[in-house]
Amino acid sequence: MGYEQLHQGYPDTAIKTWSSAYKAYERLKDSEGMTGSLINQSLGFQAQGFYRSACNTLLTALKLSNEICSSPLEQVNQSKDSLVESLQHQPLTKVQVIGLRQMGDVLRLIGKPEASFVVLQKAIAMTNDLKLTQSKLYNQLLLSLANTERTLYLQAKNKYQLTDDAAAQQQAVITAQKQAQSALSLYHNIDKQTPDLLSLTANLNQLSFLLELDKWTNLIEANFSAQKQLIQPLIQQLLNLNNQFDDFPAIDSGASTFGRFIIYGKI
């Protein structure tokens, strides 16, 4: 029910539904149900743009003793170190992987892509341990990580544009090239054989990123000429999808979606 409410564009109602579910699971002492309900609540906060609230909710769900959600920029590295340590103690369950994916997305959205990268890498490692690498969840993790790598590329590009120091510019270009190549590789490796919201989102994000790279000739001229050849086929593929865009949730429709909607299955 909560997912249907969220999909229809009523995140407030969905949060209330999942809050009630949390209390029910709490009475039953169902820790997995409690964790899943909190993860779902975080989606409602994301849909409203309340990313700090979503982040703090996920900290509670995942039992992470970390202040990464609210730490000032000068403490990010210290907080990231603490995050790495706390991630070592995550229970090896599918619901934890789902929560970590959400945390990775939220950290990216609040401007902490380095921490997002750490969390998503941990989640992907857990899918390997759980033998879930052929699952939809694994492909969703690849999409989230690709989006984070894309954000790290933009961060390096901004550093290049904001400095006049030649050495710093060269390092920024090297970093941007690495992140862009990684993002494109991840987008490419997502299983898109089944036409669904995930594959559509991956294609849209891949296309928009290629068009973005095409604007920065300093970066792509020598390194991304082959990838540029994918632009027209991707456009044609998207044009052939007919009404598939209607599948986007009402609260997150359009080409900017990052495919955030993976819901814990109990409610």
Residue, then its C-alpha position, 0 to 999 in steps of 0.5 A: m500500500g505504501y508503495e502505491q501511495l508513493h507511486q501515485g504522488y502521495p509521499d506524506t501518506a506513504i510515510k504514515t503508512w510505513s510509520s504505522a508498519y514500523k510500530a506494528y513490527e516493533r510490537l512483534k519484535d520483527s527487526e527486519g520488518m522495522t528496518g524495511s519500514l524505515i528504509n521505505q520511509s526514507l523514500g518518502f522523504q526523498a520524494q519530498g526533497f527532504y534528503r537530510s531526513a532521509c539520510n538520518t532515517l537510514l542511519t537509524a535503519l542501518k544502525l550506523s554510528n556515523e555523523i556523515c549526514s550532518s557533518p560539515l565539509e571539513q569533517v567529511n574525511q573523518s566521517k567517511d573513515s568512521l563510515v568505513e569502519s561501521l560498514q564492516h559490521q553490517p548484517l549480510t541480508k538483502v534488506q541491508v543491501i537495499g538500505l545501503r543502496q538508498m543511503g548511497d543515493v541520498l549521500r550523493l544527493i546531499g553532496k557527499p559522493e565520496a561517501s556514496f561511493v564507499v557505501l555502494q561499493k560495500a553493497i555491491a560486495m554484499t550482493n556478491d556474498l549473497k549470490l545476487t549478482q544476477s538480480k534486479l537489485y544488483n543492476q540497480l546498484l550498478l545504476s546508483l554507482a554509475n550516477t555517483e561516478r558521474t557526480l564525481y566526474l562533475q566534481a573534478k570538472n568543477k575543480y578544473q574550471l575553478t582553478d588557474d593552476a596548470a598542475a591542478q587542472q591536469q590532475a582534475v582532467i585525469t580524475a574526470q576522465k577516470q570517473a567518466q570512463s567508470a560511469l559509462s562502463l557501469y551504465h553499459n554493464i547494466d542488464k537491459q535485455t528486459p525493457d523496464l523502468l530500470s533499463l529505461t532509466a539507465n539508457l536515459n542517464q547514459l544518453s544524457f551523460l554522453l551529451e554532457l561529455d560531448k560539450w567538454t572537448n578538452l576531455i572527450e576529444a581523445n578519450f571518448s570518441a568511441q562512446k560518442q558513437l552510441i548517442q544516435p543509437l541510444i536516441q533511436q532506441l528511446l524513440n522506439l519505446n512508445n508509451q514506456f515513459d508512462d511507467f515513471p512514478a508520478i513524483d519522479s517522472g521524466a528523464s532526470t529520474f535516478g531510479r530510486f524506487i526499490i521498496y522493501g517487500k513486506i508493506 
